[in-house]
Amino acid sequence: MMSIHAAPFRAFTLAVALSAAALCAHAQTSMKIYRCVDASGAVTLQNDVACPKGSQQSVRNIGVLPTMPTAPVAVKPAAPAVTTPAAVSIAPQPAPVTSAVRSAPQPLFQCRTWDDRDYLGDTAEPASSCVPVTSVGIDGSSALAAGQTCEMRQDTCVAVPVEQLCATWKKRVDEAEFRWKFGGGRNDERKAEFDRLAKVYRDSTCVSG
């Protein structure tokens, strides 16, 4: 509280009071200034305190005063966004190509007919064949013969050695192809025989890959 008896100092007193109020009110947001004039004419400025009884009082509201600046609030950096890796589509892999299972070449037999013709056969005991023979009558001539007769003959066959099987199979397939293509006439049966022998040869260990 302050008292000033000289009138010329009123304006100065008011300015000082306002400055003091501003310095002391950092934490305040508003205040009231009471102007008091006592019986002797002395002027007193009071902040937020009413004038004494018997004084002339006038009130002035001081607007909102700025408060002390506060320390800036630290801003916590945002956490980096976690990205979920995109699902990778895996194409189905083709099944590995396995080579065909091959077996040892089938046995072959070198055979000879009754009339000395050679051929390759699949069995050691081929079916017997009826070989025509000439019959004669009781007089020793064919004029009185009872008719045409035949004699059962068996071909003779020998197994082809194992170490020669692949070469012999190749020869048999080549001969079957030759009979099919150059035999003349209808060749349906000869082609079927070539196809059968060629398949047996391809599926054996004689053919690599």
Contacts in CASP RR format, 6 or more apart in sequence:
PFRMAT RR
TARGET T0000
AUTHOR 0000-0000-0000
METHOD contacts of the structure
MODEL  1
MMSIHAAPFRAFTLAVALSAAALCAHAQTSMKIYRCVDASGAVTLQNDVA
CPKGSQQSVRNIGVLPTMPTAPVAVKPAAPAVTTPAAVSIAPQPAPVTSA
VRSAPQPLFQCRTWDDRDYLGDTAEPASSCVPVTSVGIDGSSALAAGQTC
EMRQDTCVAVPVEQLCATWKKRVDEAEFRWKFGGGRNDERKAEFDRLAKV
YRDSTCVSG
1 44 0 8 1.000
1 46 0 8 1.000
1 49 0 8 1.000
2 13 0 8 1.000
2 16 0 8 1.000
2 17 0 8 1.000
2 44 0 8 1.000
2 45 0 8 1.000
3 42 0 8 1.000
3 43 0 8 1.000
3 44 0 8 1.000
4 10 0 8 1.000
4 13 0 8 1.000
4 42 0 8 1.000
4 43 0 8 1.000
4 44 0 8 1.000
5 40 0 8 1.000
5 41 0 8 1.000
5 42 0 8 1.000
7 43 0 8 1.000
10 43 0 8 1.000
13 43 0 8 1.000
13 45 0 8 1.000
14 45 0 8 1.000
17 33 0 8 1.000
17 45 0 8 1.000
17 47 0 8 1.000
18 33 0 8 1.000
18 62 0 8 1.000
21 31 0 8 1.000
21 33 0 8 1.000
21 47 0 8 1.000
21 62 0 8 1.000
22 65 0 8 1.000
25 31 0 8 1.000
25 65 0 8 1.000
26 65 0 8 1.000
26 67 0 8 1.000
26 68 0 8 1.000
27 67 0 8 1.000
27 68 0 8 1.000
28 65 0 8 1.000
28 67 0 8 1.000
29 64 0 8 1.000
29 65 0 8 1.000
29 67 0 8 1.000
30 61 0 8 1.000
30 62 0 8 1.000
30 63 0 8 1.000
30 64 0 8 1.000
30 65 0 8 1.000
31 47 0 8 1.000
31 48 0 8 1.000
31 61 0 8 1.000
31 62 0 8 1.000
31 63 0 8 1.000
31 65 0 8 1.000
32 47 0 8 1.000
32 48 0 8 1.000
32 59 0 8 1.000
32 60 0 8 1.000
32 61 0 8 1.000
32 62 0 8 1.000
33 45 0 8 1.000
33 46 0 8 1.000
33 47 0 8 1.000
33 59 0 8 1.000
33 60 0 8 1.000
33 61 0 8 1.000
33 62 0 8 1.000
34 45 0 8 1.000
34 46 0 8 1.000
34 47 0 8 1.000
34 48 0 8 1.000
34 49 0 8 1.000
34 50 0 8 1.000
34 51 0 8 1.000
34 57 0 8 1.000
34 58 0 8 1.000
34 59 0 8 1.000
35 43 0 8 1.000
35 44 0 8 1.000
35 45 0 8 1.000
35 51 0 8 1.000
35 57 0 8 1.000
35 58 0 8 1.000
35 59 0 8 1.000
35 60 0 8 1.000
36 43 0 8 1.000
36 44 0 8 1.000
36 45 0 8 1.000
36 46 0 8 1.000
36 51 0 8 1.000
36 52 0 8 1.000
36 55 0 8 1.000
36 56 0 8 1.000
36 57 0 8 1.000
37 43 0 8 1.000
37 44 0 8 1.000
37 55 0 8 1.000
37 56 0 8 1.000
38 44 0 8 1.000
38 52 0 8 1.000
38 54 0 8 1.000
38 55 0 8 1.000
39 54 0 8 1.000
39 55 0 8 1.000
44 51 0 8 1.000
44 55 0 8 1.000
50 57 0 8 1.000
51 57 0 8 1.000
99 209 0 8 1.000
100 203 0 8 1.000
102 203 0 8 1.000
102 204 0 8 1.000
102 205 0 8 1.000
102 207 0 8 1.000
103 203 0 8 1.000
103 204 0 8 1.000
103 205 0 8 1.000
104 165 0 8 1.000
104 204 0 8 1.000
104 205 0 8 1.000
105 165 0 8 1.000
105 166 0 8 1.000
105 169 0 8 1.000
105 200 0 8 1.000
105 201 0 8 1.000
105 204 0 8 1.000
105 205 0 8 1.000
105 206 0 8 1.000
106 122 0 8 1.000
106 169 0 8 1.000
106 200 0 8 1.000
106 204 0 8 1.000
107 122 0 8 1.000
107 159 0 8 1.000
107 160 0 8 1.000
107 165 0 8 1.000
108 120 0 8 1.000
108 121 0 8 1.000
108 122 0 8 1.000
108 159 0 8 1.000
108 160 0 8 1.000
108 165 0 8 1.000
108 168 0 8 1.000
108 169 0 8 1.000
108 172 0 8 1.000
109 120 0 8 1.000
109 121 0 8 1.000
109 122 0 8 1.000
109 123 0 8 1.000
109 124 0 8 1.000
109 157 0 8 1.000
109 158 0 8 1.000
109 159 0 8 1.000
109 160 0 8 1.000
110 118 0 8 1.000
110 120 0 8 1.000
110 121 0 8 1.000
110 157 0 8 1.000
110 158 0 8 1.000
110 159 0 8 1.000
110 160 0 8 1.000
110 168 0 8 1.000
111 118 0 8 1.000
111 119 0 8 1.000
111 120 0 8 1.000
111 121 0 8 1.000
111 126 0 8 1.000
111 155 0 8 1.000
111 156 0 8 1.000
111 157 0 8 1.000
111 158 0 8 1.000
112 118 0 8 1.000
112 119 0 8 1.000
112 155 0 8 1.000
112 156 0 8 1.000
112 157 0 8 1.000
113 119 0 8 1.000
113 129 0 8 1.000
113 153 0 8 1.000
113 155 0 8 1.000
114 129 0 8 1.000
114 131 0 8 1.000
114 153 0 8 1.000
114 155 0 8 1.000
120 160 0 8 1.000
120 168 0 8 1.000
120 171 0 8 1.000
120 172 0 8 1.000
120 175 0 8 1.000
121 157 0 8 1.000
123 157 0 8 1.000
124 157 0 8 1.000
124 159 0 8 1.000
125 154 0 8 1.000
125 157 0 8 1.000
126 154 0 8 1.000
126 155 0 8 1.000
126 157 0 8 1.000
128 152 0 8 1.000
128 153 0 8 1.000
128 154 0 8 1.000
129 152 0 8 1.000
129 153 0 8 1.000
129 155 0 8 1.000
130 150 0 8 1.000
130 151 0 8 1.000
130 152 0 8 1.000
130 153 0 8 1.000
131 150 0 8 1.000
131 151 0 8 1.000
131 152 0 8 1.000
131 153 0 8 1.000
132 148 0 8 1.000
132 149 0 8 1.000
132 150 0 8 1.000
133 149 0 8 1.000
133 150 0 8 1.000
133 151 0 8 1.000
134 142 0 8 1.000
134 145 0 8 1.000
135 142 0 8 1.000
135 145 0 8 1.000
135 146 0 8 1.000
135 147 0 8 1.000
135 148 0 8 1.000
135 149 0 8 1.000
136 142 0 8 1.000
136 144 0 8 1.000
136 145 0 8 1.000
137 143 0 8 1.000
137 144 0 8 1.000
137 145 0 8 1.000
137 146 0 8 1.000
138 144 0 8 1.000
160 168 0 8 1.000
165 206 0 8 1.000
166 204 0 8 1.000
166 205 0 8 1.000
166 206 0 8 1.000
169 197 0 8 1.000
169 200 0 8 1.000
169 201 0 8 1.000
169 204 0 8 1.000
169 206 0 8 1.000
170 201 0 8 1.000
170 206 0 8 1.000
172 197 0 8 1.000
172 201 0 8 1.000
173 194 0 8 1.000
173 197 0 8 1.000
173 198 0 8 1.000
173 201 0 8 1.000
176 190 0 8 1.000
176 193 0 8 1.000
176 194 0 8 1.000
176 197 0 8 1.000
176 198 0 8 1.000
177 194 0 8 1.000
177 198 0 8 1.000
179 190 0 8 1.000
179 193 0 8 1.000
179 194 0 8 1.000
180 187 0 8 1.000
180 190 0 8 1.000
180 191 0 8 1.000
180 193 0 8 1.000
180 194 0 8 1.000
181 187 0 8 1.000
183 190 0 8 1.000
201 207 0 8 1.000
END
